[in-house]
Amino acid sequence: MDQATGLRLVDTLIDVAGGPSSDGYACQVIAAINDPLPRPYPGVHEIPVDTDNRFFDHAPLSA
């Protein structure tokens, strides 16, 4: 997949997660990507991992 297609996918996932679902609850999307996001997105938390530290017990609590 090329970079432009990948960024469209990320933007689409963020848009989908940004609004409440039909039952009124917030949506959440968890995705793993190889590189940091190209810009900050409101409401998005990035949790960097690397080959030495692939697990994240430091994930922020949801409000």
N, C-alpha and C positions, 0 to 999 in steps of 0.2 A: 504494500500500500504506500502511496506517496504522502509527503508531508501535508499537502493541502487537504487530502481526503481524511487523514488522521485528525487534523485540526477541526474539520467540519464535524467529525464524529464526537470529539471532545465537546465542542460547542453545543451540539444537539443533546448530549447527555446532561450537560449543565442546565440547559433550558428545560428539559423534562423534569429534572430534580428540583427546579426552582419553584414550581407551583404545587399547591396541594392536590391530592388526588380527589376523585369524586366522593370519597367518604370523609373528606375534610382533614385527613392526616397528611403530614409532610412526606415527601418522597426522599429517598436517599439512594445514591448511586455510588458504588465503590468500584474504582477502576485502577488498574496498574498500567503505567506507561513507562517507557524507557528514559525519557528526558523530562526535565522540569517543564511546567506549563509556560507558554510563551509570554503570558502576562497574568497579572492577578485577576481573579474572578471573585466577585462578591459571594460570600457564603461557601466558598470552596476552601477546604483544608488540605494542604499537601503534607504528606508524611514521607520524607525521604528515607529510602532504604538503600543499602548497597550489598555487595557480595559478602562482606564481613558481618553485617547486621541486617539480616533479611526479615526479621520479625519486629513488630512494633507494639510494645507494651506501653508506649507513651502516647497513644492516640488520645486526642481531646475528647472530653465528655460532650455529648450532645445536650443542647439546652432545651 
